Amino acid sequence: MPSLKDLKNRIGSVKNTRKITKAMQMVAAAKLRRAQESAEAARPFAERMTAVMAGLAASVGGSDGAPRLLAGTGSDKVQLLVVMTAERGLCGGFNANIAKLARVRANELLAQGKTVKILTVGKKGRDALRRDLGQYFIGHVDLSEVKKLGYVNAQSIARDLLARFDAGEFDVATIFYSRFQSVIAQIPIAKQIIPAQFETVEGGADSSLVYDYEPSEEAILADLLPRGVATAIFAALLENGASEQGARMSAMDNATRNAGDMIDKLTIQYNRSRQAAITTELVEIIAGAEAL
């Protein structure tokens, strides 16, 4: 049974831990507001740009002049997985859920006989996948020194992907990130960005309208598709940023509550042990007095 001194030291240690987790929770709450606003502000632009490119892609169809970023290489043999996670931990299952989704997809592709290549964005994703899939790593993007994510960061990643695609290093590229829904809900998502895929959006542009493009649809798409890749990556980075802070805020709140519960239990144990020690001393004093 631990001594009174040991219990007192443990109580003090847990109290110090609670102060740290409470401070981290407050910092995450402050950062979450800005990150959430940035992510939500970027959604309309990304969705509208996707709708415009989807309309152009539908017009181009399967024509011979379709850009390579839309038509693809004609194969899906080599798959590039871009795993986007945080640079830091202590945010619950945020990083683990993204890495798990990427790991499942990689194993499925390998089972199908595909060639898998992995590009990691964020240290935690690299650490999580290194043991099982480290042999498939082809690069890493370090954002640990970036204080505020900007479009320039997405452009840098997009240029790297486009250069690799033009060099024939892969056929299909998919990004893995977490979409922010609420403080307690972040949804891991896999999204193919090369070649571009567009879903039919209800309530979009009126299909009965006919547009004349100058220059041609193919020329406009050739210019928009690289920007679309950068926009998708930027939106994913912002969604990840908001999801990370939301997950950290929730995790630190739980840690603070658990520390409080542990302090209460240790305090009760300390008081009981102290009372038992006092009772034992009183019994010994009384027994000694009676012996005299």
For each residue, the residues with C-beta under 8 A, 3 or more apart:
1: 273
2: 6 7 10 273
3: 6 7 273
4: 7 8 270 273 274 277
5: 8 9
6: 2 3 9 10
7: 2 3 4 10 11 266 269 270 273
8: 4 5 11 12 270
9: 5 6 12 13
10: 2 6 7 13 14 266
11: 7 8 14 15 263 266 267 270
12: 8 9 15 16
13: 9 10 16 17
14: 10 11 17 18 259 262 263 266
15: 11 12 18 19 259 263
16: 12 13 19 20
17: 13 14 20 21 255 259
18: 14 15 21 22 256 259 260 263
19: 15 16 22 23
20: 16 17 23 24
21: 17 18 24 25 252 255 256 259
22: 18 19 25 26 252 256
23: 19 20 26 27
24: 20 21 27 28 90 248 252
25: 21 22 28 29 248 249 252 253 256
26: 22 23 29 30
27: 23 24 30 31
28: 24 25 31 32 245 246 248 249 252
29: 25 26 32 33 245 249
30: 26 27 33 34
31: 27 28 34 35 245
32: 28 29 35 36 183 242 245 246 249
33: 29 30 36 37
34: 30 31 37 38
35: 31 32 38 39 180 238 241 242 244 245
36: 32 33 39 40 180 242 245 246
37: 33 34 40 41
38: 34 35 41 42 149 238 241 242
39: 35 36 42 43 180 235 238 239 241 242
40: 36 37 43
41: 37 38 44 45
42: 38 39 45 46 234 235 238
43: 39 40 46 47 235
44: 41 47 48
45: 41 42 48 49 231
46: 42 43 49 50 231 232 234 235
47: 43 44 50 51 201
48: 44 45 51 52
49: 45 46 52 53 224 227 228 231
50: 46 47 53 54 198 201 228
51: 47 48 54 55 201 204 205
52: 48 49 55 56 224
53: 49 50 56 57 196 198 221 224 225 228
54: 50 51 57 58 198 199 200 201 204
55: 51 52 58 59 204 205 211
56: 52 53 59 60 213 217 220 221 224
57: 53 54 60 61 70 196 198 221
58: 54 55 61 198
59: 55 56 213 217
60: 56 57 63 65 66 70 217 218 221
61: 57 58 66
62: 66 71
63: 60 66 218
64:
65: 60 216 218
66: 60 61 62 63 70 71 218 221
67: 70 71 218 221 222 225
68: 71 72 73 165 195
69: 162 165 194 195 196 222 225 226 229
70: 57 60 66 67 195 196 221 225
71: 62 66 67 68 74 195
72: 68 75 76 171 172 194 195
73: 68 168 171 195
74: 71
75: 72 78 171
76: 72 79 114 171 172
77: 114 115 171
78: 75 114 115 117 169 170 171 172
79: 76 109 114 115 116 117 170 171 172 173 174
80: 117 118 119 138 161 164 169 170 172 173 174 194
81: 102 105 106 116 117 118 119 173 174 176
82: 118 119 120 121 157 161 173 174 175 176 233
83: 98 99 102 118 119 120 121 122 125 126 129 176
84: 98 121 122 125 175 176 177 236 237 240
85: 94 95 98 99 120 121 122 123 124 125 128 240
86: 89 91 94 95 122 123 124 240 244
87: 122 123 124 142 143 144
88: 91 123 124 244
89: 86 95 124
90: 24 248 251 252
91: 86 88 94 95 244 245 247 248 251
92: 247 248 250 251 254
93: 96 97 247
94: 85 86 91 97 98 178 186 243 244 247 248
95: 85 86 89 91 98 99 122 124 125 128
96: 93 99 100 128
97: 93 94 100 101 178 186 188
98: 83 84 85 94 95 101 102 125 176 177 178 188
99: 83 85 95 96 102 103 124 125 128 129
100: 96 97 103 104 188
101: 97 98 104 105 176 188 189 190
102: 81 83 98 99 105 106 118 125 129 176 190
103: 99 100 106 107 129 132 133
104: 100 101 107 108
105: 81 101 102 108 109 174 176 190
106: 81 102 103 109 110 116 118 133 136
107: 103 104 110 111
108: 104 105 111 112
109: 79 105 106 112 114 116
110: 106 107 113 114 116
111: 107 108
112: 108 109
113: 110
114: 76 77 78 79 109 110
115: 77 78 79
116: 79 81 106 109 110 133 136
117: 78 79 80 81 136 138 169 170
118: 80 81 82 83 102 106 129 133 136 137 138
119: 80 81 82 83 137 138 139 140 141 160 161
120: 82 83 85 125 126 129 137 139 140 141
121: 82 83 84 85 125 140 141 143 157 237
122: 83 84 85 86 87 95 125 126 141 143 240
123: 85 86 87 88 126 127 142 144
124: 85 86 87 88 89 95 99 127 128
125: 83 84 85 95 98 99 102 120 121 122 128 129
126: 83 120 122 123 129 130 137 140
127: 123 124 130
128: 85 95 96 99 124 125
129: 83 99 102 103 118 120 125 126 132 133 134 137
130: 126 127 133 134 137
131: 134
132: 103 129
133: 103 106 116 118 129 130 136 137
134: 129 130 131 137
135:
136: 106 116 117 118 133
137: 118 119 120 126 129 130 133 134 140
138: 80 117 118 119 169
139: 119 120 160
140: 119 120 121 126 137
141: 119 120 121 122 156 157 160
142: 87 123 145
143: 87 121 122 146 149 153
144: 87 123
145: 142
146: 143 149 153
147:
148:
149: 38 143 146 153 154 234 237 238 241
150: 153 154
151: 154 155 230 234
152: 155 156
153: 143 146 149 150 156 157 234 237
154: 149 150 151 157 158 230 231 233 234 237
155: 151 152 158 159 230 234
156: 141 152 153 159 160
157: 82 121 141 153 154 160 161 230 233
158: 154 155 161 162 226 229 230 233
159: 155 156 162 163
160: 119 139 141 156 157 163 164
161: 80 82 119 157 158 164 165 173 193 194 229 233
162: 69 158 159 165 166 226 229
163: 159 160 166 167
164: 80 160 161 167 169 170
165: 68 69 161 162 168 169 170 173 194
166: 162 163
167: 163 164
168: 73 165
169: 78 80 117 138 164 165
170: 78 79 80 117 164 165 173 194
171: 72 73 75 76 77 78 79
172: 72 76 78 79 80 192 194 195
173: 79 80 81 82 161 165 170 192 193 194
174: 79 80 81 82 105 190 191 192 193
175: 82 84 190 191 193 232 233 236
176: 81 82 83 84 98 101 102 105 188 189 190
177: 84 98 188 189 191 236 237 239 240 243
178: 94 97 98 186 187 188 189 239 240 243 244
179: 186 187 188 189 239 243
180: 35 36 39 186 239 242 243 246
181: 185 186 187
182: 185 246
183: 32 246 249 250
184: 246 250
185: 181 182
186: 94 97 178 179 180 181 243 246 247
187: 178 179 181
188: 97 98 100 101 176 177 178 179
189: 101 176 177 178 179
190: 101 102 105 174 175 176
191: 174 175 177 232 236
192: 172 173 174 195 196 197
193: 161 173 174 175 196 228 229 232 233
194: 69 72 80 161 165 170 172 173 229
195: 68 69 70 71 72 73 172 192
196: 53 57 69 70 192 193 225 228 229
197: 192
198: 50 53 54 57 58
199: 54
200: 54 204
201: 47 50 51 54 204
202:
203:
204: 51 54 55 200 201
205: 51 55 209
206: 209
207:
208:
209: 205 206
210:
211: 55
212:
213: 56 59 216 217 220
214:
215: 219 220
216: 65 213 219 220
217: 56 59 60 213 220 221
218: 60 63 65 66 67 221 222
219: 215 216 222 223
220: 56 213 215 216 217 223 224
221: 53 56 57 60 66 67 70 217 218 224 225
222: 67 69 218 219 225
223: 219 220 226 227
224: 49 52 53 56 220 221 227 228
225: 53 67 69 70 196 221 222 228 229
226: 69 158 162 223 229 230
227: 49 223 224 230 231
228: 49 50 53 193 196 224 225 231 232
229: 69 158 161 162 193 194 196 225 226 232 233
230: 151 154 155 157 158 226 227 233 234
231: 45 46 49 154 227 228 234 235
232: 46 175 191 193 228 229 235 236
233: 82 154 157 158 161 175 193 229 230 236 237
234: 42 46 149 151 153 154 155 230 231 237 238
235: 39 42 43 46 231 232 238 239
236: 84 175 177 191 232 233 239 240
237: 84 121 149 153 154 177 233 234 240 241
238: 35 38 39 42 149 234 235 241 242
239: 39 177 178 179 180 235 236 242 243
240: 84 85 86 122 177 178 236 237 243 244
241: 35 38 39 149 237 238 244 245
242: 32 35 36 38 39 180 238 239 245 246
243: 94 177 178 179 180 186 239 240 246 247
244: 35 86 88 91 94 178 240 241 247 248
245: 28 29 31 32 35 36 91 241 242 248 249
246: 28 32 36 180 182 183 184 186 242 243 249 250
247: 91 92 93 94 186 243 244 250 251
248: 24 25 28 90 91 92 94 244 245 251 252
249: 25 28 29 32 183 245 246 252 253
250: 92 183 184 246 247 253 254
251: 90 91 92 247 248 254 255
252: 21 22 24 25 28 90 248 249 255 256
253: 25 249 250 256 257
254: 92 250 251 257 258
255: 17 21 251 252 258 259
256: 18 21 22 25 252 253 259 260
257: 253 254 260 261
258: 254 255 261 262
259: 14 15 17 18 21 255 256 262 263
260: 18 256 257 263 264
261: 257 258 264 265
262: 14 258 259 265 266
263: 11 14 15 18 259 260 266 267
264: 260 261 267 268
265: 261 262 268 269
266: 7 10 11 14 262 263 269 270
267: 11 263 264 270 271
268: 264 265 271 272
269: 7 265 266 272 273
270: 4 7 8 11 266 267 273 274
271: 267 268 274 275
272: 268 269 275 276
273: 1 2 3 4 7 269 270 276 277
274: 4 270 271 277 278
275: 271 272 278 279
276: 272 273 279 280
277: 4 273 274 280 281
278: 274 275 281 282
279: 275 276 282 283
280: 276 277 283 284
281: 277 278 284 285
282: 278 279 285 286
283: 279 280 286 287
284: 280 281 287 288
285: 281 282 288 289
286: 282 283 289 290
287: 283 284 290 291
288: 284 285 291 292
289: 285 286 292
290: 286 287
291: 287 288
292: 288 289
